[in-house]
Amino acid sequence: MTRVGRWVHVENQTLDSGAAIRRCNQTRTTACSHDPLASKILRSLRDAVVVVSPNFDITWANEAIVSLLGFTPEEIVGRPAAELVHPEDLTRAVETCAQLSAADKLSRINIRMRDAHGDWVAVSIRGVDHSADSAIGGMVLTIENNERKNETERTLQETRRVSNTILESLTDAVVATNEAGEITIVNKAARKLFSLDTSRSMRSLTVHDFRLLSDTGEILAVEDHPLTALDYWNDIELRISSPNGIRNVTVSRSEVSSELDHLGTVVTFHDITQARSDARELRQRARHDQLTGLANRRYLQERLRMLENSSNPPRLAACFVDLDKFKNVNDIHGHNVGDAVLKATAQRLTNQIRGADILARPGGDEFLIVLVDPESEQQAVAVAERVRKSLARPFDVDGLRLHLTASVGVAMHTDGCFDDEQIMQRSDIALYAAKERGRDRVEVFDQMLATVVELEQTQRNIVRRALDNDRLDMHFQPIVDAHGTTVGVEALARCIDDYGNMLEPAGFMKAIDDTNLIVRLDHEGFRQTCELAATLGKDATTEHLHLSANFSAMTVAQRGFADTVLRTIADTGAPAGSLRIELTETAAFEGGSGSSSALRRLHAAGLHIVLDDFGTGYSSLSHLRDLPLSSVKIDRSFTTSLSQRGAERAITSAVKDLAKVLGFDVVAEGVETAEDLRAVRDIGVTLMQGWYFSQALSVDDLLDSLHERSLVFA
């Protein structure tokens, strides 16, 4: 059942209210219980309907009169209509109704009527004269509440305003047509998307004005795809030719209809151009290094899979490239300079390879070149050499001229290997060998290298488990004066494997160098040294001894290094004045200002700073002024040659004299024989260390020897 105006559509029949009343009265009951159709009609009417006799008495009323005036039909039927009309409106109402029979239809008039509470209600009345119809016998008047009607109109206007605001604020382009297919609505987004002339009538617009492109790039024809073509416009993607370039849109279409009629069509265009661009950028980021634009690990894997699945899988050669000591660039000049160097490196490498080859940046300062179908290993090595030489050229960045070198590891893959892990692993082993053999060189993978690397990995794992399970022991080697009296000890790490065997120190220390394990080992060794210092400090016979602990370059460069050292001293109760921090020249000077600041802070806290293995690193006397040193230790390579080579003797004597001027102590390391001892004494060095006096002792053996006063070597 649908109501349109005063007409009601029920069960495929359309009747006006007069006809419904006639049918109802013919049943001779106002309840219309004998005519369900008439009953439905009368109940559905929202406006009040009354029948007024020629004498202006109310003879019938529907139930809507209750909501209008507050009277029930039973209360109002039989009353003179004049009683309910405002006196000022009565004459006009009577005269208008008197003219109704002549006009057959009453024009709308506005009057005031009294409700059940005695208040006046503004209403409008329309009517038809059915006095000649015996079934009705009067005028059928429809009464509407003007206030309610005005409120409804205001609500509709507000709804239209809100709807229009929403429509204009939508980011999607919306185009709507009426039932005839004429375009009636084009919102702001649509006008912008299609660059439509706002002065044109919307009804004159066609699909041509939207400049929709077909798959061939031609403008779609109206006759091919009108907006009313539901099957075409629903959930498709199109391109639009606009002044801002080609735009990509998705299109959806919906019908607008009532229960009786088709009212129009709404087509929505969603601009996905930016989304497509963002998606492409995300794919680019997911597959490429953001700094250099080179392939990342993921894209490398994709390229290798493509090669593997090709009809004729090629053989490969990998060149793993690493910038030597690149960390110094970041530490000294900052990451902006470092990033510029990496980008320049990527460009130089790109210039050295063919289009079919793969260039990736797995991370950090490492680059991987995968040569596709190289002629031979010699060709791969030749490429690696060109790469190395290209990176040896100076880098000019922000007014700086930086000189760097590169190490390259080469590995051939002729066995059908396309696994990125294996490809990188073999060339990385060769790269490791290049670095171990002096850097700035090319090395080629072989099985011997793999064996060495595997052994070092095994040793790293042993050290890791030793640290995890408290199996790292510190041994202490005495340092003696010219009289052979022990004045201090140096802590040296000893690592025990899973079977209780002690590892060769030189082997496992080399294996963990440049890994985080060295940092853990340094701090654990220092903790044990502090515990011994606290013990010795409680005994008057040993409180004078100083204890030296070694720290690697990686540990000293760590953020918070000084904080960790001072916290360990506080936790163990060790006297700071008895502790020595031993550093190689590399550890002391490669860390930059951060390391220098940390060492000065430790010196201010009472610790002594010792430069170890002097003569094997920078060997620059100017560096001796840069740190708060207490002593230097001459490397064993000089000590063992003093009696045989005049150059070493002269250098060692000069270092001793310089140290005396600067106020440093000098310790000669590696005194292994009586001949070494005489040579050291001859040049005036008074502090010595080496196997001639004692090997490194466990804590228990050291304490026993100190108590027995057996550590005196006259």
C-alpha positions as CSV (number, residue, x, y, z in Angstrom):
1,M,0.0,0.0,0.0
2,T,1.5,3.4,-1.1
3,R,0.0,6.8,-0.5
4,V,0.7,9.6,-3.0
5,G,-1.1,12.9,-2.1
6,R,-4.7,12.0,-1.5
7,W,-4.5,9.0,-3.6
8,V,-3.9,5.6,-2.1
9,H,-2.6,2.5,-4.0
10,V,-3.7,-0.8,-2.3
11,E,-3.7,-4.3,-3.8
12,N,-3.4,-3.0,-7.4
13,Q,-6.2,-0.5,-6.9
14,T,-5.9,3.3,-6.7
15,L,-8.6,5.2,-4.8
16,D,-9.0,8.7,-3.5
17,S,-10.3,9.4,0.0
18,G,-13.8,10.2,-1.2
19,A,-14.1,6.8,-2.9
20,A,-12.8,5.1,0.2
21,I,-15.4,6.9,2.4
22,R,-18.1,6.0,-0.1
23,R,-17.2,2.3,0.1
24,C,-17.0,2.5,3.9
25,N,-20.4,4.2,4.2
26,Q,-21.9,1.6,1.9
27,T,-21.0,-1.0,4.6
28,R,-23.0,1.1,7.0
29,T,-20.3,1.1,9.7
30,T,-17.6,3.7,10.4
31,A,-15.3,0.9,11.4
32,C,-15.4,-0.4,7.9
33,S,-15.1,-3.9,9.3
34,H,-16.9,-5.3,6.3
35,D,-14.6,-3.6,3.7
36,P,-10.9,-4.3,4.5
37,L,-9.8,-2.3,1.5
38,A,-11.6,0.9,2.6
39,S,-10.4,0.3,6.1
40,K,-6.7,0.1,5.0
41,I,-7.2,3.3,3.0
42,L,-8.6,5.3,5.8
43,R,-6.0,4.1,8.3
44,S,-3.2,5.0,6.0
45,L,-4.2,8.6,5.6
46,R,-1.9,11.0,7.5
47,D,-4.1,14.0,7.0
48,A,-7.4,14.5,8.8
49,V,-10.5,13.9,6.6
50,V,-14.0,15.1,7.6
51,V,-17.4,15.1,5.8
52,V,-19.4,18.3,6.3
53,S,-23.1,18.3,5.4
54,P,-24.8,21.1,3.4
55,N,-25.8,22.4,6.9
56,F,-22.1,22.6,7.9
57,D,-22.5,19.8,10.4
58,I,-19.6,17.2,10.7
59,T,-21.0,13.8,9.7
60,W,-17.8,11.7,9.4
61,A,-14.2,11.9,10.5
62,N,-11.2,9.6,10.2
63,E,-8.8,8.8,13.1
64,A,-6.2,11.3,11.9
65,I,-8.4,14.0,13.5
66,V,-7.1,12.9,16.8
67,S,-3.5,13.9,16.1
68,L,-4.7,17.2,14.5
69,L,-7.3,18.5,17.0
70,G,-7.3,16.0,19.8
71,F,-10.9,14.9,19.3
72,T,-11.8,11.3,18.5
73,P,-14.1,10.7,15.5
74,E,-17.0,9.9,17.9
75,E,-16.4,13.3,19.8
76,I,-16.4,15.4,16.7
77,V,-19.1,13.8,14.5
78,G,-22.5,15.6,14.9
79,R,-21.0,18.9,16.0
80,P,-21.4,22.1,13.9
81,A,-18.2,22.9,12.0
82,A,-18.7,26.5,12.9
83,E,-17.9,25.7,16.6
84,L,-14.4,24.7,15.6
85,V,-13.5,27.6,13.3
86,H,-12.0,30.8,14.6
87,P,-14.6,33.6,14.6
88,E,-12.3,35.8,12.4
89,D,-12.0,33.1,9.8
90,L,-15.6,31.8,9.9
91,T,-17.2,34.0,7.3
92,R,-14.4,33.4,4.8
93,A,-14.6,29.6,5.4
94,V,-18.4,29.5,4.9
95,E,-18.3,31.6,1.8
96,T,-15.5,29.4,0.3
97,C,-17.4,26.2,1.1
98,A,-20.6,27.7,-0.4
99,Q,-18.7,28.1,-3.7
100,L,-17.4,24.6,-3.6
101,S,-20.4,23.0,-5.4
102,A,-19.9,25.4,-8.4
103,A,-16.1,24.8,-8.6
104,D,-16.4,21.0,-7.7
105,K,-13.0,21.4,-6.0
106,L,-12.0,23.7,-3.1
107,S,-8.9,25.8,-3.5
108,R,-6.7,25.6,-0.5
109,I,-7.6,28.1,2.3
110,N,-5.9,28.8,5.6
111,I,-7.9,29.1,8.7
112,R,-7.6,28.5,12.5
113,M,-9.5,25.7,14.2
114,R,-10.1,25.0,17.9
115,D,-8.5,21.8,19.3
116,A,-9.8,19.7,22.3
117,H,-7.7,21.9,24.7
118,G,-9.3,25.1,23.4
119,D,-6.2,26.2,21.6
120,W,-6.2,27.5,18.0
121,V,-4.4,25.5,15.4
122,A,-3.4,26.9,12.0
123,V,-4.6,24.6,9.3
124,S,-5.1,24.5,5.5
125,I,-8.2,22.9,4.0
126,R,-8.9,21.4,0.6
127,G,-12.1,19.7,-0.4
128,V,-14.4,18.2,-3.0
129,D,-18.2,18.5,-3.0
130,H,-19.9,15.0,-2.9
131,S,-23.3,16.3,-1.7
132,A,-25.0,14.7,-4.7
133,D,-23.5,11.3,-3.8
134,S,-26.0,9.7,-1.4
135,A,-23.2,7.5,0.0
136,I,-21.4,10.6,1.2
137,G,-23.9,13.4,1.3
138,G,-21.6,16.3,1.9
139,M,-18.2,18.0,1.3
140,V,-15.1,15.9,1.8
141,L,-12.5,18.2,3.4
142,T,-8.9,17.3,3.9
143,I,-7.3,19.3,6.8
144,E,-3.5,19.7,7.2
145,N,-1.6,21.2,10.2
146,N,0.2,24.2,8.7
147,E,2.7,24.2,11.5
148,R,3.5,20.6,10.9
149,K,3.6,21.2,7.2
150,N,5.8,24.2,7.5
151,E,8.1,22.2,9.9
152,T,8.2,19.4,7.3
153,E,9.1,21.8,4.6
154,R,11.8,23.3,6.7
155,T,13.1,19.8,7.5
156,L,13.1,19.0,3.8
157,Q,15.0,22.2,3.0
158,E,17.5,21.5,5.7
159,T,17.9,18.0,4.5
160,R,18.5,19.2,1.0
161,R,21.0,21.8,2.3
162,V,22.9,19.1,4.3
163,S,22.7,16.7,1.5
164,N,24.1,19.2,-0.9
165,T,26.9,20.2,1.5
166,I,27.8,16.5,1.9
167,L,27.6,15.9,-1.8
168,E,29.9,18.9,-2.5
169,S,32.4,17.9,0.2
170,L,32.8,14.3,-1.1
171,T,36.2,13.5,-2.5
172,D,34.6,11.1,-5.0
173,A,33.1,12.5,-8.2
174,V,29.3,12.0,-8.3
175,V,27.2,12.3,-11.4
176,A,23.4,11.7,-11.3
177,T,20.7,11.5,-14.0
178,N,17.0,11.8,-14.0
179,E,14.6,9.1,-15.2
180,A,15.1,10.3,-18.8
181,G,18.9,9.9,-18.6
182,E,19.7,13.6,-18.5
183,I,22.5,14.6,-16.2
184,T,21.1,16.6,-13.3
185,I,23.8,16.6,-10.6
186,V,27.5,17.0,-10.9
187,N,29.3,17.6,-7.6
188,K,32.4,19.7,-7.0
189,A,34.8,16.8,-7.2
190,A,33.3,15.7,-10.5
191,R,33.6,19.2,-11.9
192,K,37.3,19.3,-10.9
193,L,38.1,15.8,-12.0
194,F,36.5,16.2,-15.4
195,S,37.4,20.0,-15.7
196,L,33.8,20.8,-16.6
197,D,32.7,24.3,-17.5
198,T,30.6,25.4,-14.5
199,S,28.6,27.8,-16.7
200,R,27.2,25.0,-18.8
201,S,23.8,23.5,-18.2
202,M,24.2,20.1,-16.5
203,R,21.5,18.7,-18.8
204,S,23.7,19.4,-21.8
205,L,26.6,17.3,-20.5
206,T,27.4,13.9,-22.1
207,V,29.9,11.1,-21.5
208,H,32.1,12.9,-24.0
209,D,32.6,15.7,-21.6
210,F,34.0,13.4,-19.0
211,R,36.8,12.4,-21.4
212,L,36.8,8.8,-20.4
213,L,39.5,6.7,-22.2
214,S,39.1,3.3,-23.6
215,D,41.7,0.6,-23.5
216,T,43.1,2.0,-26.7
217,G,43.3,5.5,-25.3
218,E,40.4,6.9,-27.3
219,I,37.5,8.9,-25.8
220,L,34.5,6.6,-25.1
221,A,31.5,7.2,-27.3
222,V,28.2,8.1,-25.7
223,E,26.3,5.6,-27.8
224,D,28.8,2.9,-26.7
225,H,28.5,3.4,-23.0
226,P,25.7,5.7,-21.8
227,L,25.5,6.4,-18.1
228,T,22.3,4.2,-18.0
229,A,24.3,1.1,-19.1
230,L,24.3,-0.7,-15.8
231,D,26.4,-3.7,-16.8
232,Y,29.2,-1.5,-18.1
233,W,29.5,1.2,-15.4
234,N,29.3,-1.1,-12.4
235,D,32.6,-1.8,-10.6
236,I,35.0,-1.0,-13.5
237,E,38.3,0.9,-13.8
238,L,38.8,3.6,-16.4
239,R,41.3,6.3,-17.3
240,I,40.5,10.0,-17.7
241,S,42.2,12.5,-19.8
242,S,42.4,15.7,-17.7
243,P,44.5,18.9,-17.8
244,N,46.5,17.4,-15.0
245,G,47.4,14.3,-16.9
246,I,45.9,10.8,-17.1
247,R,43.8,9.9,-14.0
248,N,42.8,6.4,-13.0
249,V,39.3,6.0,-11.5
250,T,37.1,3.2,-10.4
251,V,33.4,3.5,-11.4
252,S,30.3,2.3,-9.7
253,R,26.6,2.8,-10.5
254,S,23.4,2.6,-8.6
255,E,19.7,3.0,-9.4
256,V,17.5,5.5,-7.6
257,S,13.8,4.4,-7.5
258,S,10.6,4.4,-5.5
259,E,8.3,1.5,-5.2
260,L,6.5,2.7,-8.3
261,D,8.9,4.6,-10.5
262,H,12.6,4.7,-11.7
263,L,13.8,8.1,-10.5
264,G,17.3,8.2,-12.0
265,T,20.9,6.9,-11.9
266,V,23.9,7.8,-9.7
267,V,27.4,7.1,-11.0
268,T,30.4,7.5,-8.6
269,F,34.0,8.0,-9.8
270,H,36.7,7.3,-7.3
271,D,40.1,8.7,-8.2
272,I,42.7,6.1,-7.5
273,T,45.6,7.8,-9.2
274,Q,47.4,8.7,-6.0
275,A,46.7,5.3,-4.5
276,R,48.2,3.7,-7.6
277,S,51.2,6.0,-7.3
278,D,51.5,5.2,-3.6
279,A,51.3,1.5,-4.3
280,R,54.1,1.8,-6.9
281,E,56.2,3.7,-4.4
282,L,55.6,1.1,-1.7
283,R,56.6,-1.6,-4.1
284,Q,59.7,0.4,-5.0
285,R,60.5,0.8,-1.3
286,A,59.9,-2.8,-0.5
287,R,62.3,-3.9,-3.2
288,H,65.0,-1.2,-3.2
289,D,67.4,0.4,-0.7
290,Q,66.0,3.8,0.2
291,L,69.4,5.6,0.3
292,T,71.0,4.4,-2.9
293,G,68.1,3.1,-4.9
294,L,69.8,-0.2,-5.4
295,A,68.1,-3.6,-5.1
296,N,67.7,-4.8,-1.5
297,R,67.8,-8.3,-0.2
298,R,64.2,-9.0,-1.2
299,Y,64.6,-7.8,-4.8
300,L,67.9,-9.7,-5.0
301,Q,66.0,-12.9,-4.2
302,E,63.3,-12.1,-6.8
303,R,65.9,-11.6,-9.5
304,L,67.7,-14.8,-8.6
305,R,64.5,-16.8,-8.7
306,M,63.8,-15.3,-12.2
307,L,67.2,-16.4,-13.4
308,E,66.7,-19.9,-11.9
309,N,63.3,-20.3,-13.6
310,S,64.5,-19.1,-16.9
311,S,64.7,-21.5,-19.9
312,N,68.5,-21.5,-19.7
313,P,69.7,-20.8,-16.1
314,P,73.0,-19.0,-16.2
315,R,76.1,-19.5,-14.1
316,L,76.9,-16.7,-11.7
317,A,79.8,-14.9,-10.0
318,A,79.4,-12.9,-6.8
319,C,81.6,-9.9,-5.8
320,F,81.0,-8.8,-2.2
321,V,82.3,-5.2,-1.8
322,D,83.0,-3.6,1.6
323,L,84.4,-0.1,2.2
324,D,87.3,-0.4,4.5
325,K,87.0,1.4,7.9
326,F,83.9,3.2,6.6
327,K,82.8,3.6,10.3
328,N,85.4,6.3,10.7
329,V,83.7,8.4,8.1
330,N,80.4,8.4,10.0
331,D,82.1,8.9,13.4
332,I,84.4,11.7,12.3
333,H,82.4,13.5,9.6
334,G,78.8,12.5,10.5
335,H,76.2,10.3,8.8
336,N,75.2,12.9,6.2
337,V,78.7,12.7,4.7
338,G,78.7,8.9,5.1
339,D,75.4,8.7,3.2
340,A,76.8,10.8,0.4
341,V,79.8,8.5,0.2
342,L,77.4,5.4,0.0
343,K,75.4,7.0,-2.8
344,A,78.5,7.9,-4.7
345,T,79.8,4.3,-4.2
346,A,76.5,2.9,-5.6
347,Q,77.0,5.1,-8.7
348,R,80.6,4.0,-9.3
349,L,79.6,0.4,-8.9
350,T,76.7,0.8,-11.4
351,N,79.2,2.2,-13.9
352,Q,81.3,-1.0,-13.6
353,I,78.6,-3.6,-14.4
354,R,76.5,-4.6,-17.4
355,G,72.7,-4.2,-17.6
356,A,72.1,-7.9,-17.1
357,D,74.1,-8.0,-13.8
358,I,72.6,-7.4,-10.4
359,L,73.8,-4.8,-8.0
360,A,72.3,-4.8,-4.5
361,R,73.0,-3.2,-1.1
362,P,72.4,-5.8,1.6
363,G,73.1,-3.2,4.3
364,G,75.6,-0.9,5.9
365,D,78.7,-0.3,3.7
366,E,78.4,-3.6,1.9
367,F,77.5,-4.0,-1.7
368,L,76.9,-7.2,-3.7
369,I,77.5,-7.6,-7.4
370,V,76.1,-10.7,-9.1
371,L,77.6,-11.2,-12.5
372,V,75.3,-13.1,-14.8
373,D,77.0,-15.6,-17.1
374,P,80.6,-14.4,-16.7
375,E,83.1,-16.0,-19.1
376,S,85.4,-17.1,-16.4
377,E,86.7,-16.6,-12.9
378,Q,89.3,-14.3,-14.4
379,Q,86.6,-12.0,-15.8
380,A,84.9,-11.9,-12.4
381,V,88.2,-11.0,-10.7
382,A,88.8,-8.3,-13.4
383,V,85.5,-6.7,-12.6
384,A,86.3,-6.8,-8.9
385,E,89.7,-5.1,-9.5
386,R,88.0,-2.4,-11.5
387,V,85.5,-1.9,-8.7
388,R,88.3,-1.7,-6.1
389,K,90.3,0.8,-8.2
390,S,87.2,2.9,-8.8
391,L,86.5,3.2,-5.1
392,A,90.1,4.2,-4.4
393,R,89.5,7.5,-6.2
394,P,88.9,10.3,-3.8
395,F,85.3,11.1,-2.7
396,D,84.5,14.9,-2.8
397,V,81.7,15.6,-0.3
398,D,80.7,19.0,1.1
399,G,84.1,20.4,0.5
400,L,85.8,17.4,2.0
401,R,88.1,15.1,0.0
402,L,87.9,11.6,1.5
403,H,90.3,8.8,0.6
404,L,88.9,5.3,1.1
405,T,89.7,1.8,0.0
406,A,87.6,-1.2,-0.6
407,S,88.0,-5.0,-0.1
408,V,86.3,-7.4,-2.5
409,G,85.5,-11.1,-2.1
410,V,84.8,-13.1,-5.3
411,A,83.0,-16.4,-5.5
412,M,82.1,-18.4,-8.6
413,H,78.8,-20.3,-8.7
414,T,78.8,-22.8,-11.6
415,D,76.8,-25.5,-9.7
416,G,73.4,-24.1,-10.4
417,C,73.2,-22.2,-7.1
418,F,70.6,-19.4,-7.0
419,D,70.2,-19.2,-3.2
420,D,71.0,-15.7,-2.1
421,E,72.2,-16.9,1.3
422,Q,74.8,-19.3,-0.2
423,I,75.9,-16.7,-2.8
424,M,76.5,-14.1,-0.2
425,Q,78.1,-16.6,2.2
426,R,80.8,-17.7,-0.1
427,S,81.7,-14.2,-1.3
428,D,81.6,-13.0,2.3
429,I,84.2,-15.6,3.2
430,A,86.5,-14.3,0.5
431,L,85.8,-10.7,1.6
432,Y,86.8,-11.7,5.2
433,A,90.1,-13.0,3.8
434,A,90.7,-9.8,1.9
435,K,90.3,-7.8,5.1
436,E,92.5,-10.2,7.1
437,R,95.2,-9.9,4.5
438,G,95.5,-6.2,4.7
439,R,92.3,-4.7,3.1
440,D,92.2,-2.9,-0.3
441,R,92.5,-6.1,-2.2
442,V,90.5,-8.8,-4.0
443,E,90.3,-12.4,-2.7
444,V,88.7,-15.4,-4.3
445,F,86.7,-18.0,-2.4
446,D,88.2,-21.5,-2.0
447,Q,87.6,-24.4,0.3
448,M,90.6,-23.6,2.5
449,L,89.1,-20.2,3.3
450,A,85.8,-21.9,4.1
451,T,87.5,-24.1,6.6
452,V,89.3,-21.2,8.3
453,V,86.0,-19.3,8.6
454,E,84.2,-22.3,9.9
455,L,86.8,-22.8,12.6
456,E,86.5,-19.1,13.6
457,Q,82.7,-19.4,13.8
458,T,83.2,-22.5,16.0
459,Q,85.4,-20.4,18.3
460,R,82.9,-17.6,18.4
461,N,80.2,-20.0,19.5
462,I,82.5,-21.4,22.2
463,V,83.2,-17.9,23.5
464,R,79.5,-17.1,23.4
465,R,78.7,-20.1,25.5
466,A,81.6,-19.4,27.9
467,L,80.3,-15.9,28.5
468,D,76.7,-17.2,29.0
469,N,77.9,-19.9,31.4
470,D,80.6,-18.0,33.4
471,R,83.4,-20.0,31.9
472,L,85.6,-17.0,31.1
473,D,88.6,-16.9,33.4
474,M,91.1,-14.1,33.7
475,H,94.8,-14.9,34.2
476,F,97.3,-12.3,35.3
477,Q,100.9,-11.8,34.1
478,P,103.2,-9.9,36.4
479,I,104.9,-6.6,35.5
480,V,108.2,-6.2,37.2
481,D,110.6,-3.3,37.9
482,A,114.4,-3.1,37.3
483,H,114.9,-5.0,40.6
484,G,112.7,-7.8,39.6
485,T,109.9,-6.9,42.0
486,T,106.3,-7.3,40.9
487,V,104.7,-3.9,40.7
488,G,101.5,-4.8,38.8
489,V,99.8,-7.4,36.7
490,E,98.0,-7.4,33.3
491,A,94.7,-9.3,33.0
492,L,94.5,-11.7,30.0
493,A,91.4,-13.6,29.0
494,R,91.3,-17.3,29.0
495,C,88.3,-19.2,27.6
496,I,87.3,-22.8,28.4
497,D,85.4,-24.8,25.8
498,D,82.5,-27.3,26.4
499,Y,85.0,-30.1,27.3
500,G,87.1,-28.2,29.8
501,N,89.9,-27.4,27.4
502,M,91.4,-23.9,27.3
503,L,91.4,-22.3,23.9
504,E,94.5,-20.7,22.4
505,P,94.0,-16.9,23.2
506,A,95.3,-15.6,19.9
507,G,92.9,-17.8,18.0
508,F,89.6,-17.0,19.8
509,M,90.5,-13.3,20.2
510,K,91.0,-13.0,16.5
511,A,87.7,-14.8,15.9
512,I,85.6,-12.4,18.0
513,D,87.4,-9.2,17.0
514,D,84.9,-6.7,15.4
515,T,81.9,-8.6,16.9
516,N,79.8,-7.8,19.9
517,L,81.4,-10.7,21.7
518,I,84.6,-8.7,22.2
519,V,82.5,-6.0,24.1
520,R,81.0,-8.6,26.4
521,L,84.4,-10.2,27.0
522,D,86.1,-6.9,27.7
523,H,83.5,-5.9,30.4
524,E,83.4,-9.4,32.0
525,G,87.2,-9.4,32.1
526,F,87.3,-5.9,33.7
527,R,84.7,-7.0,36.3
528,Q,87.0,-9.9,37.3
529,T,90.0,-7.6,37.4
530,C,88.1,-5.2,39.7
531,E,87.2,-8.0,42.0
532,L,90.8,-9.0,42.3
533,A,91.8,-5.3,42.8
534,A,89.3,-5.1,45.7
535,T,90.9,-8.2,47.3
536,L,94.5,-7.0,46.9
537,G,93.6,-3.5,48.2
538,K,92.6,-5.0,51.5
539,D,96.1,-6.4,52.1
540,A,98.9,-4.1,53.1
541,T,101.4,-6.3,51.3
542,T,99.6,-6.1,47.9
543,E,97.7,-2.8,48.0
544,H,100.5,-1.1,46.0
545,L,100.0,-3.3,43.0
546,H,98.3,-1.9,39.9
547,L,96.1,-4.1,37.7
548,S,95.7,-3.5,33.9
549,A,92.7,-4.5,31.9
550,N,92.5,-4.5,28.1
551,F,89.7,-2.9,26.1
552,S,89.2,-3.2,22.3
553,A,88.4,-0.3,19.9
554,M,84.8,-1.5,19.5
555,T,84.3,-1.5,23.3
556,V,85.8,2.0,23.8
557,A,83.7,3.4,21.0
558,Q,80.4,2.1,22.6
559,R,78.1,4.7,23.9
560,G,78.1,4.7,27.7
561,F,81.6,3.0,27.9
562,A,82.8,5.2,30.7
563,D,79.5,4.8,32.6
564,T,79.8,1.0,32.5
565,V,83.4,1.1,33.7
566,L,82.7,3.4,36.6
567,R,79.6,1.4,37.6
568,T,81.7,-1.8,37.7
569,I,84.3,-0.1,39.9
570,A,81.5,1.0,42.3
571,D,79.8,-2.4,42.3
572,T,83.0,-4.3,43.2
573,G,84.5,-1.7,45.6
574,A,87.8,-1.7,43.6
575,P,90.2,1.3,44.3
576,A,90.2,3.3,41.1
577,G,93.8,4.4,41.6
578,S,95.1,0.8,41.3
579,L,93.4,0.2,37.9
580,R,94.9,0.7,34.4
581,I,93.0,0.8,31.2
582,E,95.1,-0.6,28.4
583,L,94.3,0.4,24.8
584,T,96.0,-0.2,21.5
585,E,96.7,2.8,19.4
586,T,93.7,1.8,17.2
587,A,91.4,1.7,20.1
588,A,92.7,5.0,21.5
589,F,92.5,7.1,18.3
590,E,89.9,5.6,16.0
591,G,87.0,6.2,18.3
592,G,87.1,10.0,17.6
593,S,86.0,12.6,20.1
594,G,83.6,10.3,21.9
595,S,86.4,7.9,22.9
596,S,88.7,10.7,23.9
597,S,86.1,12.2,26.1
598,A,85.4,8.9,27.8
599,L,89.1,8.3,28.5
600,R,89.5,11.7,30.0
601,R,86.5,11.1,32.2
602,L,88.0,7.8,33.5
603,H,91.4,9.5,34.0
604,A,89.7,12.2,36.1
605,A,88.1,9.4,38.2
606,G,91.6,8.2,39.1
607,L,92.2,5.5,36.6
608,H,95.4,5.3,34.6
609,I,95.4,5.1,30.8
610,V,98.1,2.9,29.1
611,L,98.9,2.9,25.4
612,D,99.5,-0.8,24.5
613,D,101.6,-2.2,21.6
614,F,103.1,1.2,20.8
615,G,104.8,1.3,17.4
616,T,102.4,-1.1,15.6
617,G,99.5,1.3,15.0
618,Y,99.5,4.9,14.1
619,S,103.0,5.4,15.6
620,S,102.4,9.1,15.6
621,L,104.1,11.0,18.4
622,S,101.5,13.8,18.1
623,H,98.9,11.3,19.4
624,L,100.7,11.1,22.6
625,R,99.5,14.6,23.4
626,D,95.9,13.8,22.7
627,L,95.2,11.5,25.6
628,P,95.7,11.6,29.4
629,L,98.3,8.8,29.2
630,S,100.2,7.4,32.3
631,S,102.4,5.0,30.4
632,V,103.2,3.3,27.1
633,K,104.0,-0.3,26.4
634,I,106.6,-1.1,23.7
635,D,105.4,-3.9,21.5
636,R,107.2,-7.2,21.8
637,S,108.3,-7.0,18.1
638,F,110.7,-4.3,19.1
639,T,111.7,-6.0,22.4
640,T,112.8,-9.3,20.8
641,S,114.9,-7.4,18.2
642,L,116.7,-5.0,20.5
643,S,119.8,-7.1,20.7
644,Q,120.0,-7.8,17.0
645,R,118.8,-4.7,15.1
646,G,120.1,-1.3,15.6
647,A,117.0,0.4,14.2
648,E,114.7,-1.1,16.8
649,R,117.2,-0.2,19.5
650,A,117.3,3.4,18.4
651,I,113.5,3.7,18.2
652,T,112.9,2.1,21.6
653,S,115.6,4.3,23.2
654,A,113.9,7.4,21.6
655,V,110.5,6.4,22.8
656,K,111.9,5.9,26.3
657,D,113.5,9.3,26.3
658,L,110.3,11.0,25.0
659,A,108.2,9.2,27.6
660,K,110.5,10.5,30.3
661,V,110.1,14.1,29.0
662,L,106.3,13.7,28.9
663,G,106.1,12.0,32.3
664,F,105.1,8.6,31.1
665,D,106.2,5.2,32.4
666,V,107.6,2.8,29.7
667,V,107.0,-0.9,29.9
668,A,108.8,-3.3,27.6
669,E,106.6,-6.3,26.6
670,G,107.7,-9.7,25.4
671,V,110.8,-10.1,27.5
672,E,111.3,-13.8,26.9
673,T,115.0,-14.4,27.4
674,A,118.0,-13.2,29.4
675,E,119.3,-11.6,26.3
676,D,116.0,-9.6,25.9
677,L,116.3,-8.6,29.6
678,R,119.9,-7.3,29.1
679,A,119.0,-5.3,26.0
680,V,116.0,-3.7,27.7
681,R,118.1,-2.8,30.8
682,D,120.8,-1.4,28.6
683,I,118.6,1.3,27.0
684,G,117.3,2.2,30.5
685,V,113.7,0.7,30.4
686,T,112.9,-0.2,34.0
687,L,109.5,-1.9,33.7
688,M,109.2,-5.2,32.0
689,Q,106.8,-8.0,31.2
690,G,107.2,-11.4,29.6
691,W,107.6,-15.1,30.0
692,Y,111.1,-14.7,31.2
693,F,109.6,-13.6,34.5
694,S,106.3,-15.5,34.6
695,Q,103.5,-16.8,32.4
696,A,99.9,-15.5,33.1
697,L,98.7,-17.0,36.4
698,S,95.2,-17.9,37.6
699,V,93.8,-15.8,40.4
700,D,94.5,-18.6,43.0
701,D,98.1,-19.1,41.7
702,L,98.7,-15.4,41.7
703,L,97.5,-14.9,45.3
704,D,99.5,-17.9,46.5
705,S,102.7,-16.5,44.8
706,L,102.1,-13.0,46.3
707,H,101.7,-14.4,49.8
708,E,104.8,-16.5,49.4
709,R,106.7,-13.5,48.0
710,S,107.8,-15.7,45.1
711,L,107.1,-13.1,42.5
712,V,110.5,-11.4,42.9
713,F,112.9,-11.9,40.0
714,A,116.3,-10.6,41.0
